[in-house]
Amino acid sequence: MALAPRAAATTFTALAVLVSLGLPGPAHADDDPSAPPGSVTTSPPPDVDSTSPGLKLADGATLAPAKVLDVKSVVEDLGGEERREDTNADVTFALQAEVLFPKDSSKLNPESQSRIQTIADEIKAQHATTVRVFGFTDNLGSYAHGLTLSKNRAEQVHDRLAAALGSTDITFEVRGYSEDYPIADNTSEQGRRKNRRVEVSFPRGTAGDKA
């Protein structure tokens, strides 16, 4: 699903190499600071028969251990206010705080309704039964204030999502992380704006191939 009238400005796609001939693959950090705990899943590598006659290896060559990296697609709107990230396991929406709340507030703007409704529609389409709503701030102000603000903002988005979904079969995880897990440099206002955000993520379901 593409982001609505706010035209998509950037799309990135990373493809995983399943089998290599002894060549090192790209670095893959186990502790990615841009991903909160509980929001990253990995799939087991496939079984590869190194004796299969269909594999053509040079004399003396051997297969390196098989690896699976998530295929990731990222779409961000022109102002960077809304970002959608798809992997083969999860869908994540990141909304900058400025498009949802007044400055230093956890009261939702009227304009936030359509953005949250779009996310609710996608949750329904994916038949998700677990939804994570995480709030984040920049590094300005005290850590304690950021923790309270990020949690309150996550709670507000959760309440609006729950009302839009109208289902009691969905389990929500709602957390605030203050300035932890930045996705941009906090030394510039542009970076801090990206870090002030609410992320909504959920597993991909039967609509995964249509997204």
Protein Blocks (a to p, Z undefined) as FASTA:
>chain_A
ZZdfbdcfbdcdddddfbdghiacddddfbdfkbcghiaccdddddddfkbfkbccdehi
acddddddddddddddfkomaccdddfkbccddddfklmpcehiabdcfklmmmmmmmmm
mmmmnopabdcddddddfedjfklmmmmmmmmmmmmmmmmmmmnopakbccddddekjgo
iabdfkbfklmmmmmccdddddddfklmmZZ
